[in-house]
Amino acid sequence: MTTTEHSAPWETPYDTFSTKWNHYPRDVIPMWVADMDMPHAQVITEAVMRRMTENRIGYPGYGGKRLAEALVARLSERHGLHGLPAGNAIFMSCVPGLHATARALASPGDAIVVQTPLYGPFLDAISTARLQRQDNPLVPGPNGYEIDFDHLESVITPATKVLMVCNPHNPTGRVWRRAELERLADVVLRHRLWLVSDELHNELVFDGPYVPFASLSHELAMRTITLTGPAKTFNTAGLSTGITISHNEALISRVRAITHGLVSGYPNVLSEAAWLAAITTPEGDAWHQATLADLRANRDQLTAFLHDHAPRVAYHPSEGTYLAWLDVRAYDWGKEKPGDFLLEHAKVGLSDGLGYSPTGAGHVRLNFATTRPVLDEALNRLKPFLA
């Protein structure tokens, strides 16, 4: 990490090349975009440097075959997602994957249903493909946000072709339980929908387990495209890779047709080296477990702080991801663009909820994947406004 001179402990992670740390003025603590401030695993650095020093950065000879096989094996052994053909993998980040699958599975005028609030690129993928968006807003429950299944049934029409889901869910941090996924699967199968499941945060789970959607049944797997990648779990967003994969070769062929000439389909060789090192080495596993422990500690610190100092904030501790979804509508300043208010007055940069659909109004998303000094300073700055 390249840093400049800093004067306070909270500034230590400052990175001159980081979008996260350069989006706002230097006196603002950035807790918005989903990047971690923790250093990535040393084994990743070594793998990338080895690829460079061995002068192996030409076109990959096997189109990412080794990486696809390693990822398919990990999903099977660790998460029960069996039978994925490695040859059905397209290498691209999850955001291009959302756009590509929306275009591949629906035509202009068709509709896609989503559970909101939801990560903004889902919404963008639907609108730029000239599709209708059918919102199925999540509802607060006693233990976190829940899917309103009655409402879901009411919004589906003959125009609905696709259900797009996010698991673990961004921004609420929910990790959908098997029973919830099975009810969604029933909806998909009865209405003959295609399913796109963004599972990018699948290995950042505190309270789980994470259940891959396509693992529920063969019939559902044949209607599902899964998107995932290393960017969130292993803190490698700048290496920009991910995978779009399905048991159904015909679905993947439709995506390949949409991305022909736009996406190479094989991974960047440095991204490939990094992801392989992360998921196939003991060092990668050790880093992953240590980082999960740090993130859990930060989540628990945030939860305790909100309980003790911000009783009017409606909040359910994140079950997965490193994102906290805070309902601040109880405050006068929280009803309209609270992110702007806290940026100006607390000097903390959060993601405003309106970016996650209209149901996000009066909410902010806070990224707690940072160092303890940064988290401490941010909470101290927020405290006077949350009392």
Steps between C-alpha positions, in 0.01 A plus 500: 500500500635842407438752776576862561602668822220475755451670832245285681465123552172488308679624188743207487307306229501803267591386149580746224371255236178406681156605379374451853751737660502768229130542427455749787725774643780373724322601821214257426512139621388285203268215595306476177623281211544129576879484527685376806777699663674180610805398295439205273666165561876485450457181298305703243784751468750220457291326235454816295868594527605148404282515190669829406859400575456172309382708203175306466254773408411402145168354392407219740538160334194336652257790531482489879430126511708440813333787686151393396569145619638624833200725557248230408675262740489757782130570447431127508717407798428799722150604402323198353464641149569182305520424132591839356684447168823701506466539125184707550695783665526850357754719677376852561428708809157484656378839378558416132346163585181670619475702180578201279250266666224761495544537125543128438193384690248776423406722206399868498157529657541189715524534877749401769399478865742598779493531877570859600692678642766355273851568377469770234652314201209254508265791441726648234527168316122482473446858388780510242368179345162677457323255727224556752604481865260339744598582860423257779606708804650318795318550828653536848450194719599419856835356391576704190355577161263242354356421159133588459389192310138609467609824339745312277217290360294813439764682292580214261323534165521318166773751409722384787787288369772520767547516875829661602616435857799592714629254761649611733290807446648841424419736674310338790756231584240222509615145428192326367413179681426176317128524578483850348690389191273199461194727500665719235587189301135398506407840354765468229389154396126565509532816292772357274737785573873512442707568811813715523669466839777743595699316767804727503515523882452125543809445716444801725243338727476535878159345564415244238548270343521634147288280272564535124168546326585250226571231761132460592398268215600393151186656355581835657869476404398471135320836528780677692804706412736565792734799521791509744861609531793569735470879519314526831626192686866550412505879458610501135245728333770676298593172330146490361398143439208274577311208358160449338411132505205262470415132483304588185728535199219654293468790747874562494493491120245782506730704722800426278302625199420828678860555610665388175773747411449692825627252759799273444346217701833405656651669806769763511810293573595699811145468632518128431824467696355697792172305519673163473738591781211618714285187467756219468762575766508464880625858518193623315273309739682634805468858376131446426425368849699776672327767292156355577584519870601867464182580308285324757668701778432823310138402442458423869662830599264689269202308638595581858556866413159533337332326793668726756511835318248496214176347626295664225695333219314192373767242426539123477858370530632382166500122459741528208694757294679783682215742444256643754160637394386774736146639511532861619149622419434571869726806476388828345810501278449134406188527292662633184854422381651423842825408330546862394425624851751270668762578236468873565460497877674184626762478225423132447436382145221243488289369212159665493210257491332655196769339286341164584148586374233732642446258790847599619395858578593591856773236521877493468740214430815486711805293402665373821789318326766728636757531775399550859635861515294591194186339639550664841545843346200462270271393783620786719418743218153351449414480870373859553259467208361160601421569863 
